[in-house]
């Protein structure tokens, strides 16, 4: 078995202590060498300049690597954010983020189109405000630790109501506390219309569809 090589990671305290140890060793050893060998005192000044130059170079390398690491992490974060935004915008479902009060803090273009309103007009508005008067969301939507799905109607103005399945996924902050939820809205209007048509013509088909839906 080939032993795995893992890079040694030094914390700030370890780096500082290691630097102090090397500096003390260098100063003490070089002073003793100059004194013991009876060399010119000018060498003390020279070695001091050398020590400062080496320290400055090492500091330069460290800072450059640190800046490079931060810039690389920033680029990767921005690239990931752009990728997520592309995926969300390309989705055929309405997607939005709700804060603890159930207000929309982010939504994709598809949800704005479903509601028939500009996205700017929807920011900060409770999702409940866009549901049909007889429909309501549970009060524990943002407090329940389990995902939930509800069938509701959206008020879209002149376009008429749109039936949707709303799936809520709780969001947690760094401490594990609930900070809102992710809502995904799937348009099921065509299915509801088909059910209504079948209900009028062949009620037994509706019963069969309900049974199949319950099984699935």
Backbone bond lengths (Angstrom), bond angles and torsions (degrees), N, CA, C in turn:
res aa  C-N    CA-C-N  psi(-1)  N-CA   C-N-CA  omega(-1)  CA-C   N-CA-C  phi
1 X - - - 1.460 - - 1.524 109.26 -
2 X 1.310 116.24 129.26 1.454 121.06 178.98 1.516 109.30 -82.34
3 X 1.329 118.49 123.45 1.459 119.32 -178.91 1.517 110.23 -65.74
4 X 1.323 115.47 137.50 1.457 120.44 -179.84 1.517 109.34 -78.71
5 X 1.314 115.34 134.69 1.459 120.36 179.06 1.512 109.16 -95.10
6 X 1.285 116.87 122.51 1.452 122.29 179.39 1.523 109.32 -114.93
7 X 1.329 116.43 131.85 1.465 118.14 179.72 1.520 110.68 -66.12
8 X 1.341 114.79 138.00 1.461 119.04 178.76 1.522 109.09 -77.66
9 X 1.294 116.39 127.13 1.454 121.39 -179.11 1.522 109.22 -106.06
10 X 1.308 115.43 119.21 1.447 121.45 179.93 1.523 108.90 -99.56
11 X 1.316 115.63 133.60 1.446 119.74 174.46 1.511 110.49 -81.31
12 X 1.333 118.03 172.28 1.468 121.01 179.88 1.529 112.81 -56.30
13 X 1.346 116.58 -42.23 1.465 119.59 -179.56 1.530 110.80 -65.71
14 X 1.332 117.93 -40.82 1.454 121.59 179.40 1.518 111.93 -64.81
15 X 1.336 116.35 -41.04 1.467 119.79 178.26 1.523 110.47 -64.23
16 X 1.342 116.57 -43.71 1.465 120.36 -179.41 1.528 111.05 -63.12
17 X 1.342 116.68 -44.29 1.460 119.83 179.42 1.525 111.33 -65.57
18 X 1.326 117.12 -40.78 1.453 120.46 178.60 1.519 111.66 -63.77
19 X 1.333 116.00 -40.11 1.464 119.50 177.99 1.529 110.94 -64.89
20 X 1.330 116.73 -42.57 1.477 120.33 178.97 1.525 111.03 -61.90
21 X 1.328 116.60 -42.57 1.462 120.19 -179.60 1.521 111.04 -63.16
22 X 1.349 116.66 -44.19 1.462 119.87 179.86 1.529 110.68 -65.58
23 X 1.345 116.27 -41.31 1.470 119.61 -179.21 1.522 111.10 -63.87
24 X 1.335 116.68 -45.42 1.464 120.43 -179.73 1.531 110.61 -63.09
25 X 1.331 116.46 -42.53 1.460 120.23 179.36 1.537 110.92 -63.08
26 X 1.328 115.46 -44.59 1.460 119.61 -179.19 1.529 111.60 -62.87
27 X 1.337 116.34 -47.36 1.469 120.00 -178.07 1.530 110.79 -64.30
28 X 1.339 116.17 -48.13 1.463 119.81 -178.47 1.510 112.77 -65.10
29 X 1.340 116.88 -45.77 1.465 120.15 -177.77 1.525 110.96 -66.47
30 X 1.340 116.68 -43.86 1.467 118.72 -177.86 1.526 111.46 -67.12
31 X 1.341 117.88 -37.70 1.461 120.29 176.99 1.524 111.06 -63.38
32 X 1.315 116.69 -45.01 1.465 120.29 178.73 1.526 111.16 -62.41
33 X 1.346 116.23 -39.66 1.469 119.32 -178.87 1.523 110.90 -65.13
34 X 1.339 116.59 -43.59 1.465 119.62 -179.92 1.517 110.60 -64.96
35 X 1.342 117.43 -42.84 1.469 121.45 -178.83 1.524 111.10 -68.28
36 X 1.347 116.26 -44.67 1.458 120.61 -176.24 1.527 111.56 -66.70
37 X 1.308 116.73 -38.38 1.464 120.02 -178.36 1.515 112.94 -86.81
38 X 1.338 115.92 -4.71 1.451 119.53 178.53 1.515 113.25 66.18
39 X 1.295 117.48 35.10 1.455 121.77 -178.82 1.522 110.80 -78.97
40 X 1.310 115.33 170.02 1.462 120.98 -178.05 1.528 110.40 -65.76
41 X 1.353 117.45 138.00 1.466 119.93 177.51 1.524 113.21 -60.56
42 X 1.336 116.26 -17.50 1.474 119.27 178.21 1.527 110.53 -60.49
43 X 1.329 116.21 -29.72 1.462 119.98 179.88 1.526 112.05 -62.29
44 X 1.339 116.67 -28.04 1.470 119.00 177.06 1.521 110.81 -62.60
45 X 1.334 114.38 -41.02 1.466 118.53 177.79 1.524 110.84 -68.53
46 X 1.332 116.49 -41.06 1.457 120.53 -179.31 1.527 111.12 -62.31
47 X 1.335 115.18 -46.76 1.463 117.71 -179.40 1.523 111.36 -65.49
48 X 1.343 116.82 -29.60 1.460 119.38 175.13 1.517 111.75 -64.31
49 X 1.352 115.61 -43.83 1.467 119.51 176.94 1.524 111.16 -62.99
50 X 1.334 115.81 -40.08 1.472 119.68 178.96 1.524 110.40 -62.75
51 X 1.336 114.94 -42.69 1.460 118.68 -179.64 1.533 110.60 -62.87
52 X 1.334 116.94 -44.32 1.470 120.60 179.25 1.527 110.48 -62.71
53 X 1.351 117.03 -41.68 1.460 120.90 -178.92 1.528 111.20 -64.30
54 X 1.345 115.93 -44.54 1.468 119.67 179.48 1.522 110.27 -64.39
55 X 1.346 116.15 -42.34 1.466 119.88 179.30 1.525 111.37 -62.07
56 X 1.349 116.23 -43.29 1.462 119.76 179.59 1.527 111.07 -63.60
57 X 1.344 117.16 -39.34 1.454 120.51 179.67 1.528 111.12 -65.59
58 X 1.342 116.20 -44.88 1.459 119.47 178.07 1.529 111.38 -63.01
59 X 1.335 116.37 -38.75 1.464 119.99 177.14 1.519 110.91 -63.58
60 X 1.340 115.71 -40.98 1.464 120.63 178.43 1.527 111.01 -60.56
61 X 1.348 116.12 -46.23 1.464 119.86 179.82 1.524 110.98 -62.21
62 X 1.346 115.73 -43.43 1.461 119.70 -178.71 1.523 111.68 -62.62
63 X 1.341 115.84 -46.73 1.467 119.91 -179.60 1.521 110.78 -64.48
64 X 1.346 116.89 -40.77 1.464 119.87 179.80 1.521 111.37 -62.80
65 X 1.336 116.44 -42.07 1.467 119.18 177.88 1.521 111.49 -66.48
66 X 1.326 116.10 -39.16 1.456 119.49 179.33 1.526 110.88 -63.94
67 X 1.339 116.03 -45.91 1.466 119.94 178.56 1.527 110.43 -62.49
68 X 1.332 116.63 -41.42 1.464 120.03 178.71 1.516 112.02 -62.74
69 X 1.343 116.12 -40.98 1.461 119.88 178.78 1.521 111.15 -64.03
70 X 1.336 116.16 -43.70 1.469 119.91 179.44 1.523 110.76 -64.26
71 X 1.325 117.30 -42.95 1.463 120.48 179.50 1.520 111.34 -64.85
72 X 1.335 116.80 -40.78 1.456 120.09 178.09 1.517 111.18 -63.75
73 X 1.342 116.90 -43.78 1.463 120.33 177.89 1.526 111.02 -62.40
74 X 1.333 116.17 -38.82 1.460 120.05 178.77 1.522 111.10 -65.44
75 X 1.347 117.09 -42.33 1.467 120.41 178.35 1.523 110.84 -63.76
76 X 1.330 117.16 -43.14 1.464 120.16 179.24 1.525 111.02 -64.48
77 X 1.332 116.41 -39.49 1.462 119.46 178.41 1.527 111.41 -64.81
78 X 1.340 116.26 -42.51 1.466 119.66 178.87 1.523 111.09 -65.87
79 X 1.340 116.16 -39.25 1.466 119.70 179.29 1.524 110.66 -65.74
80 X 1.342 116.36 -41.68 1.460 119.68 177.51 1.526 111.23 -63.97
81 X 1.334 116.87 -41.16 1.462 120.45 178.80 1.528 110.77 -62.49
82 X 1.344 116.53 -42.48 1.467 119.36 177.78 1.524 111.58 -64.18
83 X 1.333 116.45 -38.77 1.459 120.28 178.74 1.527 110.42 -63.84
84 X 1.348 116.52 -47.02 1.458 119.67 178.88 1.528 111.10 -60.54
85 X 1.338 116.52 -41.96 1.455 119.85 -179.36 1.528 110.67 -64.17
86 X 1.337 116.67 -39.35 1.457 119.93 178.05 1.513 111.43 -62.85
87 X 1.342 115.96 -43.92 1.458 120.33 179.68 1.527 110.69 -63.64
88 X 1.330 116.42 -44.42 1.466 120.51 -178.56 1.527 110.62 -64.74
89 X 1.332 116.92 -42.80 1.457 120.04 -178.76 1.525 111.64 -69.52
90 X 1.340 117.07 -30.45 1.460 120.37 -179.88 1.525 112.82 -81.22
91 X 1.314 116.98 -10.15 1.459 120.68 -178.10 1.526 110.83 -66.14
92 X 1.325 115.60 145.09 1.460 121.59 177.71 1.528 111.80 -90.18
93 X 1.322 116.51 6.76 1.463 121.74 175.19 1.522 109.18 -110.34
94 X 1.317 114.92 153.87 1.447 119.46 173.48 1.519 109.82 -77.13
95 X 1.314 117.27 131.25 1.466 122.17 -177.65 1.519 108.89 -129.57
96 X 1.326 115.54 134.42 1.464 119.12 176.48 1.523 109.85 -150.06
97 X 1.325 114.82 156.63 1.457 122.69 173.52 1.516 108.24 -105.56
98 X 1.323 115.96 134.76 1.453 121.67 178.97 1.523 109.31 -114.97
99 X 1.322 116.71 138.04 1.457 119.65 176.15 1.519 109.85 -81.24
100 X 1.316 117.23 -172.25 1.463 120.89 -176.38 1.522 112.25 -62.32
101 X 1.337 117.07 -27.54 1.470 121.09 -179.79 1.523 112.02 -86.51
102 X 1.330 117.87 2.87 1.449 120.81 -179.22 1.518 113.33 79.92
103 X 1.341 117.10 15.82 1.460 121.81 -179.19 1.526 110.29 -91.41
104 X 1.310 116.14 146.57 1.463 121.55 -177.90 1.523 109.82 -74.45
105 X 1.312 116.65 120.68 1.463 121.03 176.73 1.525 111.69 -106.36
106 X 1.320 116.96 -17.38 1.462 122.56 176.15 1.515 108.28 -157.27
107 X 1.328 116.93 144.04 1.455 120.93 174.34 1.520 108.92 -151.00
108 X 1.327 115.83 153.41 1.459 118.99 178.51 1.524 110.39 -90.88
109 X 1.321 114.56 172.21 1.464 120.66 -175.78 1.520 111.62 -63.25
110 X 1.336 116.86 -35.15 1.462 119.90 -177.20 1.529 111.26 -64.98
111 X 1.319 117.57 -39.05 1.462 119.83 178.72 1.525 110.50 -67.16
112 X 1.328 117.30 -40.39 1.459 120.14 176.94 1.525 110.47 -60.41
113 X 1.353 116.57 -38.85 1.459 120.20 178.15 1.526 110.91 -68.22
114 X 1.334 117.17 -37.73 1.463 120.36 177.90 1.527 110.97 -62.17
115 X 1.327 116.37 -38.62 1.464 120.75 -178.85 1.524 112.08 -84.20
116 X 1.331 117.23 -12.84 1.450 120.60 178.44 1.508 114.18 68.18
117 X 1.338 116.19 31.50 1.462 121.03 -179.07 1.526 109.30 -136.92
118 X 1.333 117.87 154.67 1.472 120.22 175.50 1.521 110.54 -64.11
119 X 1.317 116.02 146.85 1.466 120.10 -179.03 1.522 111.30 -60.57
120 X 1.342 117.30 -36.20 1.465 120.25 -179.37 1.519 111.48 -62.04
121 X 1.317 116.51 -31.02 1.465 120.28 -178.75 1.525 112.20 -75.19
122 X 1.323 116.57 -20.04 1.467 120.51 -174.70 1.520 112.85 -92.81
123 X 1.312 117.83 -19.90 1.461 120.55 -178.44 1.531 110.01 -62.95
124 X 1.336 114.97 133.05 1.459 120.37 177.85 1.513 114.44 82.54
125 X 1.342 117.37 -0.90 1.468 120.56 179.39 1.525 109.42 -95.45
126 X 1.339 118.06 140.98 1.467 120.20 176.16 1.524 110.63 -65.12
127 X 1.312 116.97 138.17 1.459 120.41 177.44 1.520 110.84 -61.24
128 X 1.327 116.50 -30.90 1.461 121.31 179.54 1.531 111.60 -57.99
129 X 1.332 117.51 -30.72 1.466 120.72 -177.68 1.516 112.45 -65.26
130 X 1.333 118.01 -18.41 1.455 120.51 -176.69 1.527 112.27 -104.68
131 X 1.320 116.32 11.85 1.453 120.39 175.82 1.519 110.23 -95.44
132 X 1.311 115.58 156.22 1.460 121.23 176.82 1.517 109.74 -60.02
133 X 1.324 115.92 148.03 1.463 120.70 -174.14 1.522 114.36 -54.94
134 X 1.328 117.53 -32.18 1.467 119.98 -177.88 1.529 112.25 -86.54
135 X 1.315 117.82 -4.93 1.465 121.72 179.31 1.522 109.55 -105.09
136 X 1.311 115.98 147.90 1.465 120.12 177.86 1.514 109.24 -151.23
137 X 1.298 115.04 150.54 1.463 120.89 177.58 1.517 110.01 -88.93
138 X 1.322 118.70 147.85 1.467 120.97 176.96 1.520 110.99 -60.47
139 X 1.320 116.16 147.55 1.458 120.18 -179.37 1.528 112.36 -69.64
140 X 1.333 117.21 -20.99 1.466 120.24 -176.76 1.524 112.24 -96.43
141 X 1.334 117.27 20.53 1.461 120.01 -177.77 1.514 111.76 -56.57
142 X 1.331 117.25 -42.26 1.463 121.41 -177.74 1.519 113.11 -91.21
143 X 1.311 117.84 -3.79 1.468 120.27 -176.42 1.526 112.48 -111.24
144 X 1.322 116.15 -16.03 1.454 119.61 -179.81 1.520 109.49 -77.11
145 X 1.309 116.58 134.82 1.464 120.81 -178.40 1.520 112.02 -81.02
146 X 1.333 117.80 -7.02 1.449 122.55 -179.53 1.524 110.55 -105.29
147 X 1.329 116.13 150.32 1.455 120.38 175.55 1.522 109.50 -68.80
148 X 1.321 116.09 147.29 1.455 122.04 -178.95 1.518 109.80 -132.06
149 X 1.322 115.73 151.48 1.462 121.70 176.67 1.518 108.75 -132.44
150 X 1.336 116.07 132.93 1.467 121.54 -178.57 1.521 109.16 -136.16
151 X 1.319 115.46 144.80 1.457 121.42 176.74 1.520 108.49 -99.35
152 X 1.324 116.67 122.73 1.461 121.43 -175.56 1.524 109.38 -140.24
153 X 1.335 114.31 172.97 1.459 120.99 174.39 1.519 109.62 -115.33
154 X 1.324 115.67 133.93 1.450 121.15 176.69 1.522 110.10 -95.18
155 X 1.323 115.81 138.42 1.458 121.23 174.25 1.532 108.12 -86.38
156 X 1.324 115.79 116.83 1.463 120.02 -177.24 1.520 112.29 -119.80
157 X 1.314 118.13 21.78 1.454 120.97 176.00 1.511 112.41 72.27
158 X 1.342 115.91 -129.47 1.465 121.01 -173.53 1.522 112.14 -65.36
159 X 1.333 117.15 -23.94 1.467 120.29 -177.19 1.526 112.30 -74.71
160 X 1.317 117.82 -8.50 1.452 120.44 -177.48 1.507 112.55 86.59
161 X 1.329 116.15 174.66 1.458 120.32 -178.90 1.524 111.28 -75.49
162 X 1.315 114.71 149.14 1.466 121.71 177.68 1.523 108.19 -121.64
163 X 1.325 116.86 124.63 1.454 121.22 176.61 1.526 108.81 -80.46
164 X 1.310 115.69 133.31 1.463 120.30 -179.75 1.522 110.33 -138.05
165 X 1.317 114.59 152.18 1.462 122.16 166.21 1.519 106.68 -99.23
166 X 1.330 117.09 120.00 1.456 121.51 -179.10 1.525 108.56 -105.68
167 X 1.324 115.93 119.66 1.461 121.54 177.04 1.522 108.50 -105.72
168 X 1.323 115.58 124.87 1.463 121.39 -179.98 1.523 109.32 -106.68
169 X 1.315 115.81 129.76 1.466 122.49 174.80 1.519 108.29 -119.17
170 X 1.331 118.96 120.93 1.474 120.21 -177.55 1.515 111.73 -66.10
171 X 1.318 116.17 145.77 1.456 123.36 176.27 1.519 109.26 -111.95
172 X 1.318 116.90 139.11 1.461 122.20 -177.88 1.522 109.57 -118.89
173 X 1.336 115.57 146.13 1.462 119.31 176.10 1.531 109.81 -88.03
174 X 1.318 116.82 -171.60 1.464 120.68 -175.81 1.526 112.60 -63.63
175 X 1.332 117.38 -24.28 1.462 120.91 -179.74 1.523 112.99 -90.65
176 X 1.335 116.81 -1.69 1.456 120.06 -178.73 1.511 114.15 89.13
177 X 1.330 117.64 3.81 1.460 121.43 179.55 1.529 109.91 -86.50
178 X 1.322 116.06 149.38 1.456 120.63 179.16 1.525 109.97 -68.42
179 X 1.324 115.57 132.31 1.467 120.50 179.42 1.518 111.99 -125.39
180 X 1.322 117.17 8.15 1.460 120.57 179.05 1.514 110.01 146.87
181 X 1.317 116.04 -158.51 1.455 119.68 -178.99 1.520 110.09 -154.90
182 X 1.326 114.43 157.86 1.451 122.48 173.74 1.517 107.71 -101.67
183 X 1.328 116.82 125.73 1.462 121.87 -178.84 1.518 109.33 -113.65
184 X 1.316 116.04 129.22 1.462 122.59 176.77 1.523 107.64 -118.58
185 X 1.330 116.46 123.06 1.457 122.32 -175.65 1.518 109.74 -110.93
186 X 1.321 116.00 121.96 1.462 122.49 -179.63 1.526 108.05 -110.64
187 X 1.315 116.81 126.12 1.461 122.62 -179.46 1.527 109.78 -73.63
188 X 1.338 117.19 118.67 1.468 121.96 178.12 1.520 110.21 -121.10
189 X 1.319 116.32 25.87 1.468 120.65 -177.35 1.529 111.10 -60.65
190 X 1.324 117.35 -44.47 1.461 119.91 -178.84 1.522 111.31 -61.47
191 X 1.304 116.61 -39.15 1.464 119.58 178.44 1.514 111.22 -65.06
192 X 1.338 116.39 -41.35 1.465 120.01 179.59 1.525 110.82 -65.38
193 X 1.317 116.83 -39.33 1.468 119.27 178.51 1.514 111.27 -65.63
194 X 1.323 116.30 -40.12 1.461 120.11 177.57 1.518 110.50 -63.24
195 X 1.314 117.31 -41.62 1.461 120.57 178.24 1.523 111.05 -62.18
196 X 1.335 116.89 -40.01 1.459 120.02 179.19 1.526 111.45 -65.47
197 X 1.347 116.09 -39.45 1.456 119.35 177.62 1.525 111.35 -65.00
198 X 1.330 115.41 -43.08 1.464 118.96 179.35 1.515 111.65 -68.14
199 X 1.321 115.92 -33.53 1.459 119.89 179.94 1.526 110.74 -63.17
200 X 1.311 116.08 -33.47 1.466 119.32 -179.83 1.511 112.33 -79.20
201 X 1.321 118.20 -32.55 1.465 120.77 -175.63 1.527 112.54 -95.37
202 X 1.321 117.32 -47.85 1.466 121.64 -174.42 1.522 109.44 -137.98
203 X 1.303 117.60 89.22 1.476 120.61 -177.94 1.519 112.99 -60.13
204 X 1.341 117.01 -30.50 1.469 118.02 -177.87 1.522 111.35 -66.06
205 X 1.329 117.22 -27.71 1.459 120.27 178.54 1.523 110.24 -68.25
206 X 1.345 115.74 -38.02 1.456 120.08 177.77 1.518 110.61 -62.62
207 X 1.327 116.61 -41.39 1.469 120.40 178.42 1.519 109.98 -61.57
208 X 1.338 116.37 -43.75 1.454 120.10 179.25 1.525 111.09 -63.10
209 X 1.350 117.14 -40.61 1.457 120.28 178.94 1.519 111.25 -64.31
210 X 1.317 117.27 -39.15 1.456 120.57 178.13 1.514 111.82 -65.09
211 X 1.326 116.40 -38.45 1.461 120.94 178.54 1.526 109.90 -65.86
212 X 1.342 116.62 -46.32 1.455 120.29 178.92 1.520 111.72 -62.09
213 X 1.344 116.17 -40.06 1.464 120.05 179.10 1.524 111.06 -63.58
214 X 1.335 116.13 -39.15 1.461 120.48 179.83 1.538 110.51 -67.70
215 X 1.326 116.25 -35.36 1.460 119.45 -179.73 1.521 110.20 -70.74
216 X 1.329 116.21 -43.30 1.465 120.57 -179.70 1.515 111.01 -69.33
